[in-house]
Amino acid sequence: MRRTKIADILQNGVVGEDFLVKGWVRTRRGSKQVNFIALNDGSVIHNLQIVADVEIFGEELLRRATTGASLAVTGKLNASQGAGQNVEMVAEKLEVIGDCDPNEYPLQPKKHSLEFLREKAHLRFRTSTFSAVARVRHAMIFAVHNFFTSKGFVNIHTPIITASDAEGAGEMFQVTTLDLDNVPKTEAGKIDFSRDFFGKATNLTVSGQLEGELAAMGLADIYTFGPTFRAENSNTTRHLAEFWMIEPEMAFYDLNDNMDLAEEFLKYLIKYALEHCPDDLAFLSSRLMEEEQNKKAEDRSMELLEKLRFVLEDDFVRLTYSEAIEILKNSKPNKKGQFKYTIEGYGADLQSEHERFLVEKHFKKPVVLTDYPKEIKAFYMKLNEDNKTVRAMDVLFPQIGEIIGGSQREENHEKLLARMAEMDIPSEEMWWYLDTRKFGAVPHSGFGLGFERLMLFVTGMGNIRDVIAFPRTPKNAEF
């Protein structure tokens, strides 16, 4: 008999039929006559209850069915008499595939803190919380590719090793094959990168955007979905050193087209999650509500499903950075000193608290901010006619703040050169990027969505380290 996944049994299993299931024991309880084993194989949030007759299998075998042990069970599906499940399996054959010593296994059937589980990231997939997050993450990956494919976009794999700094921030991981105990030097005493593998200094990418733009100049609509890296010494709940980015680039799109696509994309993803992950989201919602009970009423998060519907059912409000600054400057929290970062006026770099105020308190809708001062944005963003602002956009969500950042790109060769000079971006090394502005340049736009930031929003998890399997953070590269 071939194994049937527990998800399929719970959804389509016919009472009276025989099935073979394999999985890991979550709990075992019972009496001298019968044991009840909760078995989970990772295919669904719910366990399948196995009913095992002690007289048939013997106490010695059933004692090996400890939490964490792996079993193969053949049996008949029955209607369940107990609460919490519609069906259960009456075991006819039971084999312990892999024993699990309860004195050593760290994930005993009790509530563990998320901090503890991060230390056991190699095992945390077996918990209800992290198996739910993993399944939702998979669904979102599939939905991303589905959305862009349905709109005729081409997926491009951009380089992970690069010689350019797309953001101009300088927080990059260097890649080298040089002997660090005997680094070759030039006559001027600097590192001789001509002796390195690529013949020049290279780094792990911070973004696939610039290469994505090159592809869009021939394929029109493309998207990248790959790993990106930031050597930023940040230990907040919102930052990772290694994360995944979704970056579409579209030829012939202006800023309004870009905003339309971003809103459509986000609503598609959230609708997909609600339709395809109802059980996992229901579990994550109840987990979040339990966690929030210990907080003051004003600090509590919105209920997870309500928060997702909040985005799905409301049109995004669009306003300029200047308009947002006026709202924030005159707001009660700003006047009463309740913001950690007071808004003095134009030119302020908005913080998460300001973004959340606009979304959650002022408009009570998702917000798209546009037309930022050029001084606080990247070199590639298109200048507006006022020569002071750029055609940038940030999409702001409840509880998380910015979830998407994008812009119309500067397609004018001379203006782009001038901006690069202003911001000390070496134009000689970016000749390939500048070429696209010389040979049939067109207006084009794009945006970036940090996938883990999306996962934080969709799952309701509070720490970004809990929505990626093996988080990479300062001083942490375990597993």
C-alpha positions as CSV (number, residue, x, y, z in Angstrom):
1,M,0.0,0.0,0.0
2,R,1.3,3.5,-0.9
3,R,1.4,6.2,1.8
4,T,-1.4,8.7,1.8
5,K,-0.7,12.2,3.1
6,I,-2.7,13.2,6.2
7,A,-4.0,16.3,4.5
8,D,-5.6,14.1,1.8
9,I,-7.1,11.8,4.4
10,L,-8.6,14.6,6.4
11,Q,-10.0,16.2,3.2
12,N,-11.0,13.3,1.1
13,G,-10.7,10.1,3.2
14,V,-13.6,7.7,3.1
15,V,-14.7,6.1,6.3
16,G,-14.2,2.4,6.2
17,E,-11.3,2.4,3.8
18,D,-7.8,1.3,4.7
19,F,-4.8,3.7,4.5
20,L,-1.1,3.8,5.2
21,V,0.2,7.0,6.9
22,K,3.7,8.0,8.0
23,G,4.6,10.9,10.2
24,W,5.9,12.1,13.5
25,V,4.3,11.7,16.9
26,R,3.0,14.9,18.5
27,T,1.5,13.3,21.6
28,R,0.5,9.9,23.0
29,R,-2.0,9.3,25.7
30,G,-4.1,6.5,26.8
31,S,-4.9,3.7,29.2
32,K,-3.9,0.0,29.7
33,Q,-6.5,-0.9,27.0
34,V,-6.0,1.7,24.3
35,N,-3.5,4.5,23.2
36,F,-4.3,7.6,21.3
37,I,-1.5,8.9,19.1
38,A,-1.6,12.3,17.4
39,L,0.4,11.9,14.2
40,N,1.5,14.7,11.9
41,D,3.3,14.5,8.6
42,G,3.7,18.2,7.8
43,S,1.1,18.3,5.0
44,V,-1.5,20.0,7.2
45,I,-1.8,21.9,10.5
46,H,-4.1,19.2,11.9
47,N,-3.0,15.8,13.4
48,L,-4.6,12.4,12.6
49,Q,-5.6,10.5,15.7
50,I,-4.4,6.9,15.7
51,V,-6.2,4.5,17.9
52,A,-3.9,1.7,19.0
53,D,-5.1,-1.3,20.9
54,V,-2.6,-2.2,23.7
55,E,-3.5,-5.9,23.5
56,I,-2.7,-6.0,19.8
57,F,0.6,-4.0,19.8
58,G,1.9,-4.5,23.3
59,E,3.0,-1.9,25.8
60,E,6.7,-2.2,24.9
61,L,6.1,-1.1,21.2
62,L,3.7,1.6,22.1
63,R,6.0,3.1,24.7
64,R,8.4,3.7,21.8
65,A,5.8,6.0,20.2
66,T,7.2,9.0,22.1
67,T,6.9,12.6,21.0
68,G,9.1,13.1,18.0
69,A,9.3,9.4,17.0
70,S,8.4,8.6,13.4
71,L,5.8,5.9,12.7
72,A,4.2,4.0,9.8
73,V,0.6,3.1,10.5
74,T,-1.8,1.1,8.4
75,G,-5.4,1.1,9.5
76,K,-9.1,1.7,8.8
77,L,-10.6,5.2,8.8
78,N,-13.5,5.6,11.3
79,A,-15.8,8.4,12.3
80,S,-14.3,9.9,15.4
81,Q,-16.3,9.8,18.7
82,G,-14.0,12.4,20.3
83,A,-14.1,16.2,20.0
84,G,-11.7,18.0,17.7
85,Q,-11.6,15.7,14.7
86,N,-14.2,14.1,12.4
87,V,-12.2,11.0,11.6
88,E,-9.6,8.8,13.3
89,M,-7.6,5.7,12.2
90,V,-7.8,2.4,14.0
91,A,-4.4,0.9,13.7
92,E,-4.0,-2.6,12.2
93,K,-0.2,-2.4,11.7
94,L,2.2,0.0,13.5
95,E,5.9,0.3,12.9
96,V,8.3,2.7,14.7
97,I,10.5,4.0,11.8
98,G,12.8,6.1,14.0
99,D,12.9,6.2,17.8
100,C,13.2,9.5,19.7
101,D,14.6,9.6,23.2
102,P,12.3,11.8,25.3
103,N,15.2,12.6,27.7
104,E,17.1,14.2,24.8
105,Y,14.4,15.5,22.4
106,P,14.0,19.3,23.1
107,L,10.5,19.7,21.6
108,Q,8.4,18.1,24.3
109,P,4.6,18.6,24.1
110,K,4.4,21.9,25.9
111,K,4.6,25.6,24.8
112,H,8.0,26.7,23.8
113,S,9.1,30.3,23.3
114,L,10.0,31.5,19.8
115,E,13.4,32.5,21.1
116,F,14.0,28.9,22.2
117,L,12.8,27.6,18.9
118,R,15.2,29.8,17.0
119,E,18.0,28.0,18.8
120,K,16.5,24.7,17.5
121,A,15.8,25.9,14.0
122,H,16.8,22.4,12.7
123,L,13.8,21.0,14.5
124,R,11.2,23.8,14.6
125,F,9.6,22.7,11.3
126,R,7.9,20.0,13.5
127,T,6.0,22.5,15.5
128,S,2.5,23.7,14.6
129,T,3.6,27.4,14.3
130,F,6.6,26.8,12.0
131,S,5.0,24.2,9.8
132,A,2.1,26.6,9.3
133,V,4.5,29.5,8.4
134,A,6.4,27.2,6.0
135,R,3.2,26.1,4.2
136,V,2.0,29.7,3.9
137,R,5.5,30.7,2.6
138,H,5.3,28.1,-0.1
139,A,1.8,29.3,-1.1
140,M,3.1,32.9,-1.4
141,I,6.0,31.8,-3.5
142,F,3.7,30.0,-5.9
143,A,1.3,33.0,-5.9
144,V,4.1,35.4,-6.8
145,H,5.1,33.3,-9.9
146,N,1.4,32.7,-10.8
147,F,0.6,36.4,-10.7
148,F,3.5,37.5,-13.0
149,T,3.1,34.6,-15.3
150,S,-0.6,35.3,-15.8
151,K,0.4,38.9,-16.8
152,G,3.0,37.8,-19.4
153,F,6.1,38.7,-17.3
154,V,9.4,36.9,-17.9
155,N,11.3,35.6,-14.8
156,I,15.0,36.6,-14.8
157,H,17.7,35.2,-12.6
158,T,20.0,38.2,-11.8
159,P,23.5,37.7,-10.5
160,I,24.1,37.0,-6.8
161,I,27.8,38.0,-7.2
162,T,28.1,41.5,-8.5
163,A,30.6,44.4,-8.8
164,S,28.0,47.1,-8.3
165,D,26.2,48.5,-5.3
166,A,22.6,49.1,-6.6
167,E,21.6,51.1,-3.5
168,G,24.8,53.1,-3.1
169,A,24.7,52.2,0.6
170,G,28.0,50.4,0.8
171,E,26.6,47.7,3.2
172,M,27.8,44.7,1.2
173,F,29.4,41.3,1.8
174,Q,32.7,41.0,0.0
175,V,33.3,37.9,-2.1
176,T,37.0,36.8,-2.6
177,T,39.3,33.8,-3.1
178,L,42.4,35.8,-2.0
179,D,44.4,34.2,0.8
180,L,43.4,36.3,3.8
181,D,46.6,35.4,5.6
182,N,48.7,36.7,2.7
183,V,46.6,39.4,0.8
184,P,48.4,40.7,-2.3
185,K,49.0,44.4,-2.4
186,T,49.6,47.0,-5.1
187,E,52.6,49.3,-5.1
188,A,50.3,51.9,-3.4
189,G,49.7,49.4,-0.6
190,K,46.0,48.7,-1.5
191,I,44.5,45.2,-2.0
192,D,45.4,44.0,-5.5
193,F,42.0,42.7,-6.7
194,S,43.4,42.0,-10.1
195,R,44.8,38.8,-8.5
196,D,41.3,37.8,-7.3
197,F,39.1,35.3,-9.0
198,F,37.1,37.9,-11.0
199,G,39.9,40.4,-11.4
200,K,38.1,43.1,-9.5
201,A,36.4,43.6,-6.1
202,T,33.0,41.8,-6.0
203,N,30.2,41.5,-3.5
204,L,27.0,39.6,-2.8
205,T,24.1,41.5,-4.4
206,V,21.9,43.9,-2.4
207,S,19.3,44.0,-5.3
208,G,18.7,42.6,-8.7
209,Q,17.1,45.8,-9.9
210,L,19.8,47.2,-12.1
211,E,20.2,44.0,-14.1
212,G,16.4,43.7,-14.1
213,E,16.2,47.1,-15.9
214,L,18.6,45.8,-18.6
215,A,16.3,42.8,-19.2
216,A,13.2,45.1,-19.3
217,M,14.8,47.1,-22.1
218,G,14.4,44.1,-24.4
219,L,11.7,42.0,-22.8
220,A,9.4,44.8,-21.6
221,D,7.9,43.1,-18.5
222,I,10.2,41.1,-16.2
223,Y,10.6,40.1,-12.6
224,T,13.3,38.7,-10.3
225,F,12.7,36.7,-7.2
226,G,16.0,35.8,-5.5
227,P,18.2,36.2,-2.5
228,T,19.8,39.5,-1.5
229,F,22.3,40.4,1.2
230,R,22.9,43.4,3.4
231,A,25.9,43.6,5.7
232,E,23.9,45.9,8.1
233,N,24.7,45.4,11.7
234,S,21.1,45.5,12.8
235,N,19.5,43.3,15.4
236,T,15.9,44.5,15.1
237,T,12.9,42.3,14.5
238,R,12.6,43.6,10.9
239,H,16.1,43.1,9.5
240,L,18.0,40.1,8.1
241,A,21.4,39.8,6.5
242,E,20.1,37.4,3.9
243,F,16.5,37.7,2.6
244,W,14.5,37.3,-0.6
245,M,13.4,40.1,-2.9
246,I,10.7,40.3,-5.6
247,E,11.6,43.0,-8.1
248,P,9.5,43.6,-11.2
249,E,10.7,46.0,-13.9
250,M,8.4,47.2,-16.6
251,A,9.2,49.2,-19.8
252,F,6.7,51.9,-20.8
253,Y,5.3,52.1,-17.3
254,D,5.1,55.5,-15.5
255,L,4.7,56.0,-11.8
256,N,0.9,55.6,-11.9
257,D,1.2,52.3,-13.8
258,N,3.7,51.2,-11.2
259,M,1.3,52.0,-8.3
260,D,-1.5,50.2,-10.0
261,L,0.6,47.0,-10.5
262,A,1.8,47.1,-6.9
263,E,-1.7,47.4,-5.5
264,E,-3.0,44.7,-7.8
265,F,-0.1,42.4,-6.9
266,L,-0.5,42.8,-3.1
267,K,-4.2,42.2,-3.2
268,Y,-3.7,39.1,-5.3
269,L,-1.2,37.6,-2.8
270,I,-3.5,38.3,0.2
271,K,-6.5,36.9,-1.6
272,Y,-4.5,33.8,-2.5
273,A,-3.5,33.3,1.1
274,L,-7.0,33.6,2.4
275,E,-8.4,31.2,-0.2
276,H,-5.6,28.6,-0.1
277,C,-4.3,28.6,3.5
278,P,-7.5,29.0,5.6
279,D,-6.5,26.4,8.3
280,D,-3.0,27.6,8.7
281,L,-4.1,31.3,8.9
282,A,-6.8,30.4,11.4
283,F,-4.2,28.7,13.6
284,L,-1.8,31.6,13.2
285,S,-4.6,34.1,14.1
286,S,-5.4,32.2,17.3
287,R,-1.7,32.1,18.2
288,L,-1.5,35.8,17.7
289,M,-4.6,36.6,19.7
290,E,-3.3,34.5,22.6
291,E,0.0,36.4,22.4
292,E,-1.7,39.8,22.3
293,Q,-3.7,39.1,25.5
294,N,-0.7,40.1,27.6
295,K,-0.5,43.5,26.0
296,K,-2.3,46.8,26.8
297,A,-5.4,47.3,24.6
298,E,-3.8,50.2,22.7
299,D,-0.7,48.1,21.9
300,R,-2.6,45.1,20.5
301,S,-2.4,44.1,16.9
302,M,-5.3,43.9,14.6
303,E,-6.7,40.3,14.4
304,L,-4.9,38.6,11.5
305,L,-7.7,37.7,9.2
306,E,-9.3,41.2,9.8
307,K,-5.9,42.8,8.9
308,L,-5.7,40.8,5.7
309,R,-9.2,41.7,4.7
310,F,-8.4,45.4,5.6
311,V,-5.9,45.4,2.8
312,L,-8.0,43.4,0.4
313,E,-11.2,45.3,0.7
314,D,-9.9,48.9,0.8
315,D,-8.6,51.0,-2.1
316,F,-5.1,52.3,-1.3
317,V,-4.9,56.0,-0.6
318,R,-2.4,57.9,-2.7
319,L,-0.8,61.1,-1.5
320,T,2.5,63.0,-1.9
321,Y,5.3,63.0,0.7
322,S,4.7,66.8,1.2
323,E,1.0,66.1,2.0
324,A,2.0,63.3,4.4
325,I,4.5,65.6,6.2
326,E,1.8,68.2,6.7
327,I,-0.6,65.6,8.2
328,L,2.1,64.2,10.5
329,K,3.4,67.7,11.5
330,N,-0.1,68.7,12.6
331,S,-1.1,65.4,14.1
332,K,-1.9,65.1,17.8
333,P,0.9,62.5,18.5
334,N,3.5,64.9,17.0
335,K,2.2,68.0,18.8
336,K,2.1,66.0,22.1
337,G,5.6,64.5,21.7
338,Q,4.3,61.0,21.4
339,F,6.3,60.2,18.3
340,K,9.8,58.9,19.1
341,Y,11.0,61.0,16.1
342,T,9.3,64.4,15.9
343,I,8.4,65.6,12.5
344,E,9.8,69.1,12.2
345,G,8.9,69.6,8.5
346,Y,9.8,68.8,4.9
347,G,12.9,66.6,4.4
348,A,12.3,64.3,7.4
349,D,12.9,60.6,6.7
350,L,9.7,58.9,7.7
351,Q,10.0,56.2,10.4
352,S,7.7,53.2,10.9
353,E,5.7,55.0,13.6
354,H,4.8,57.8,11.1
355,E,3.9,55.3,8.4
356,R,1.7,53.3,10.8
357,F,0.0,56.5,12.0
358,L,-1.0,57.4,8.4
359,V,-2.4,53.9,7.7
360,E,-3.9,52.9,11.0
361,K,-5.1,56.2,12.6
362,H,-5.5,58.9,9.9
363,F,-6.7,57.2,6.8
364,K,-7.6,53.7,8.1
365,K,-6.5,52.3,4.7
366,P,-3.3,51.2,3.1
367,V,-1.4,54.3,1.8
368,V,0.9,54.9,-1.1
369,L,3.3,57.9,-0.7
370,T,4.9,59.5,-3.7
371,D,7.2,62.3,-4.8
372,Y,9.9,62.1,-2.1
373,P,12.8,64.7,-1.8
374,K,15.6,63.5,-4.1
375,E,18.1,63.8,-1.2
376,I,16.6,60.8,0.6
377,K,16.2,58.5,-2.4
378,A,18.4,56.5,-4.7
379,F,20.2,57.9,-7.8
380,Y,18.2,56.0,-10.4
381,M,14.8,57.6,-9.5
382,K,13.4,59.9,-12.1
383,L,13.5,63.6,-11.2
384,N,10.2,65.6,-11.3
385,E,10.0,68.9,-13.1
386,D,10.6,70.8,-9.8
387,N,14.1,69.3,-9.8
388,K,13.6,68.7,-6.0
389,T,11.6,65.5,-5.8
390,V,11.7,62.1,-7.5
391,R,8.9,59.9,-8.8
392,A,9.2,57.4,-6.0
393,M,6.5,55.4,-4.2
394,D,6.3,53.6,-1.0
395,V,3.3,51.3,-0.1
396,L,2.5,51.4,3.6
397,F,0.6,48.7,5.4
398,P,-0.9,48.4,8.9
399,Q,1.4,47.3,11.7
400,I,4.4,46.9,9.4
401,G,4.8,50.2,7.7
402,E,6.6,50.2,4.3
403,I,6.1,46.9,2.5
404,I,7.0,48.0,-1.1
405,G,9.4,50.6,-2.3
406,G,9.6,51.6,-6.0
407,S,9.9,54.4,-8.5
408,Q,9.8,55.5,-12.1
409,R,13.4,55.2,-13.3
410,E,15.4,58.0,-14.8
411,E,15.6,57.3,-18.5
412,N,17.3,60.6,-19.5
413,H,21.1,59.9,-20.0
414,E,22.3,63.4,-19.0
415,K,20.1,63.7,-15.9
416,L,21.1,60.2,-14.8
417,L,24.8,61.1,-15.2
418,A,24.3,64.3,-13.2
419,R,22.5,62.4,-10.4
420,M,25.3,59.8,-10.2
421,A,27.9,62.6,-10.0
422,E,25.8,64.2,-7.2
423,M,25.8,61.0,-5.2
424,D,29.4,59.9,-6.0
425,I,28.3,56.8,-8.0
426,P,31.2,55.9,-10.3
427,S,29.8,56.2,-13.8
428,E,32.8,54.4,-15.4
429,E,31.9,51.2,-13.6
430,M,28.3,51.6,-14.6
431,W,28.8,52.0,-18.3
432,W,26.5,49.0,-19.1
433,Y,23.7,50.6,-17.1
434,L,24.2,54.0,-18.8
435,D,24.2,52.3,-22.2
436,T,20.5,51.5,-21.8
437,R,19.8,55.3,-21.7
438,K,21.7,55.8,-25.0
439,F,20.2,53.1,-27.1
440,G,16.4,53.3,-27.5
441,A,15.7,54.5,-23.9
442,V,12.0,54.4,-22.8
443,P,10.2,55.4,-19.6
444,H,10.2,52.5,-17.2
445,S,9.4,51.7,-13.6
446,G,9.7,49.0,-11.0
447,F,9.5,48.2,-7.3
448,G,10.9,45.8,-4.7
449,L,9.0,43.7,-2.2
450,G,10.9,42.1,0.6
451,F,9.4,38.6,0.7
452,E,10.0,38.1,4.4
453,R,8.4,41.5,5.1
454,L,5.3,40.2,3.2
455,M,5.5,37.0,5.3
456,L,5.5,38.9,8.5
457,F,2.3,40.6,7.4
458,V,0.5,37.5,6.1
459,T,1.4,35.3,9.1
460,G,1.1,37.8,11.9
461,M,4.5,36.7,13.2
462,G,6.3,39.5,15.2
463,N,10.0,38.7,14.3
464,I,11.4,38.4,10.8
465,R,13.6,35.6,12.0
466,D,10.5,33.4,12.3
467,V,9.4,33.6,8.7
468,I,12.5,32.3,7.1
469,A,13.8,28.8,7.7
470,F,17.4,29.6,8.7
471,P,17.8,33.3,9.6
472,R,21.1,35.0,8.9
473,T,21.7,37.9,11.3
474,P,24.8,39.6,12.9
475,K,26.9,37.0,14.8
476,N,24.5,34.2,13.7
477,A,25.1,31.8,10.8
478,E,24.0,28.6,12.4
479,F,22.5,25.6,10.5
